[in-house]
Amino acid sequence: MAVEPVKLSDQEEKPLEDTVVKVFRCAKVVKGGRRFSFAALVVIGDRAGTVGIGYGKANEVPQAVEKSIKDAKKSLHKISLLGRTIPHSVNGKYRATKVVLVPASPGTGVIAGSSARAVLEYAGVQDVLTKVYGSTSAKNVVKATLNGLLKLRSKEMVESLRGVAINT
């Protein structure tokens, strides 16, 4: 069961905000010295359950950021939230990175590193505990966090999928 990307036309109520998670610099050695190019990793979201990540490369930083924002808008996802936190504990995995997301009581805040924090805050999660295992590369952590968020299911979703009522 794949989660479908959210269309931009659904976003009238809350504007999308974006943040640059990391800018990567690459050097190519040529006859006259080094020639630099840049890549940008960006997270966009409405802080109300919609989030997307984008990656863009260019010869200048502003163009790389612009490309990555355009890329992020193409991959928006709707996240299942439970008030200020997530409905249940979940593990997100991407390549050598594993991210554990645990719901927290109100007032805890987002306890996470900078890469995972960006994804969680722009998704609208305000109280959560996280732990990253394995590779801590920004690209992998962002993708693993998004993978974990996409695995979340609300109580109503689980009841409809299983066809039973869940008592808590």
For each residue, the residues with C-beta under 8 A, 3 or more apart:
1:
2:
3: 77 78 150
4:
5: 52 74 75 76 77
6: 10 11 50 76 77 78
7: 10
8: 11 73 76
9: 12
10: 6 7
11: 6 8 14 15 16 46 50 76
12: 9
13: 48
14: 11 46 47 48 50
15: 11 46
16: 11 44 45 46 50 73
17: 44 45 46 47 122
18: 42 43 44 69 72 122
19: 42 43 44 118 122
20: 23 40 41 42 65 68
21: 41 42 43 114 115 118 138 142
22: 40 41 115 138 139
23: 20 38 39 40 41 61 64 65
24: 38 39 40 41
25: 36 37 38
26: 36 37 38 39
27: 34 35 36
28: 34 35 36 37
29: 33 34 35
30: 33 34 35
31:
32:
33: 29 30
34: 27 28 29 30
35: 27 28 29 30
36: 25 26 27 28 59
37: 25 26 28 57 58 59
38: 23 24 25 26 57 58 59 60 61 64
39: 23 24 26 55 56 57 64 68
40: 20 22 23 24 55 56 57 61 64 65 67 68
41: 20 21 22 23 24 53 54 55 68 138 139 142
42: 18 19 20 21 53 54 55 56 65 68 69 71 72
43: 18 19 21 51 52 53 54 72 118 119 122 142
44: 16 17 18 19 51 52 53 54 69 72 73 76 122
45: 16 17 50 51 52 121 122 123 124
46: 11 14 15 16 17 49 50 122 124
47: 14 17 121 122 123 124
48: 13 14 124
49: 46 78 79 80 81 123 124
50: 6 11 14 16 45 46 76 77 78 79 123 124
51: 43 44 45 76 77 79 119 122 123 124 146 149
52: 5 43 44 45 72 73 74 75 76 77
53: 41 42 43 44 72 75 119 142 143 146
54: 41 42 43 44 67 68 69 70 71 72 73 74 75
55: 39 40 41 42 68 71 139
56: 39 40 42 63 64 65 66 67 68 69 70 71
57: 37 38 39 40 64 67
58: 37 38 61 63 64 66 67
59: 36 37 38 63
60: 38 63 64
61: 23 38 40 58 64 65
62: 65 66
63: 56 58 59 60 66 67
64: 23 38 39 40 56 57 58 60 61 67 68
65: 20 23 40 42 56 61 62 68 69
66: 56 58 62 63 69 70
67: 40 54 56 57 58 63 64 70 71
68: 20 39 40 41 42 54 55 56 64 65 71 72
69: 18 42 44 54 56 65 66 72 73
70: 54 56 66 67 73 74
71: 42 54 55 56 67 68 74 75
72: 18 42 43 44 52 53 54 68 69 75 76
73: 8 16 44 52 54 69 70 76
74: 5 52 54 70 71
75: 5 52 53 54 71 72
76: 5 6 8 11 44 50 51 52 72 73
77: 3 5 6 50 51 52 146 149 150
78: 3 6 49 50
79: 49 50 51 123 124 125 149 150 152
80: 49 86 87 152 153 154 157
81: 49 84 85 86 87 123 124 125 152
82: 85 86 87 103 154
83: 106
84: 81 106 125 126 127
85: 81 82 103 104 106 125 126 127 128
86: 80 81 82 90 101 103 125 128 149 152
87: 80 81 82 103 152 153 154 155
88: 103 152 153
89: 100 101 102 103
90: 86 100 101 148 149 151 152
91: 98 99 100 101 148 151
92: 98 99 100 101 144 145 146 147 148 149 151
93: 97 98 99 144 147 148
94: 97 140 143 144 147
95: 135 140 143
96: 134 135 140
97: 93 94 132 133 134 135 136 137 140 141 143 144
98: 91 92 93 132 133 134 144
99: 91 92 93 116 130 131 132 133 141 144 145 147 148
100: 89 90 91 92 130 131 133 148
101: 86 89 90 91 92 120 128 129 130 145 148 149
102: 89 128 129 130
103: 82 85 86 87 88 89 127 128 129
104: 85 108 109 111 127 128 129
105: 108 127
106: 83 84 85 127
107: 127
108: 104 105 111 127 128 129
109: 104 126 127
110: 117 120 121 125 126 127 128 130
111: 104 108 128 129 130
112: 116 117 120 128 130
113: 116 117 130 132 136 141
114: 21 117 118
115: 21 22 118 119 138 141 142 145
116: 99 112 113 119 120 130 132 141 142 145
117: 110 112 113 114 120 121
118: 19 21 43 114 115 121 122 142
119: 43 51 53 115 116 122 123 142 145 146 149
120: 101 110 112 116 117 123 125 128 130 145 149
121: 45 47 110 117 118 124 125 126
122: 17 18 19 43 44 45 46 47 51 118 119
123: 45 47 49 50 51 79 81 119 120 149
124: 45 46 47 48 49 50 51 79 81 121
125: 79 81 84 85 86 110 120 121 128 149
126: 84 85 109 110 121
127: 84 85 103 104 105 106 107 108 109 110
128: 85 86 101 102 103 104 108 110 111 112 120 125
129: 101 102 103 104 108 111
130: 99 100 101 102 110 111 112 113 116 120 145
131: 99 100
132: 97 98 99 113 116 136 141 144
133: 97 98 99 100
134: 96 97 98 140
135: 95 96 97 140 141
136: 97 113 132 140 141
137: 97 140 141
138: 21 22 41 115 141 142
139: 22 41 55 142 143
140: 94 95 96 97 134 135 136 137 143 144
141: 97 99 113 115 116 132 135 136 137 138 144 145
142: 21 41 43 53 115 116 118 119 138 139 145 146
143: 53 94 95 97 139 140 146 147
144: 92 93 94 97 98 99 132 140 141 147 148
145: 92 99 101 115 116 119 120 130 141 142 148 149
146: 51 53 77 92 119 142 143 149 150
147: 92 93 94 99 143 144 150 151
148: 90 91 92 93 99 100 101 144 145 151 152
149: 51 77 79 86 90 92 101 119 120 123 125 145 146 152
150: 3 77 79 146 147
151: 90 91 92 147 148
152: 79 80 81 86 87 88 90 148 149
153: 80 87 88 157 158 161
154: 80 82 87 157 158
155: 87 158 159 166 168
156: 159 160
157: 80 153 154 160 161
158: 153 154 155 161 162 166
159: 155 156 162 163 164 165 166
160: 156 157 163
161: 153 157 158
162: 158 159 166
163: 159 160
164: 159
165: 159
166: 155 158 159 162
167:
168: 155
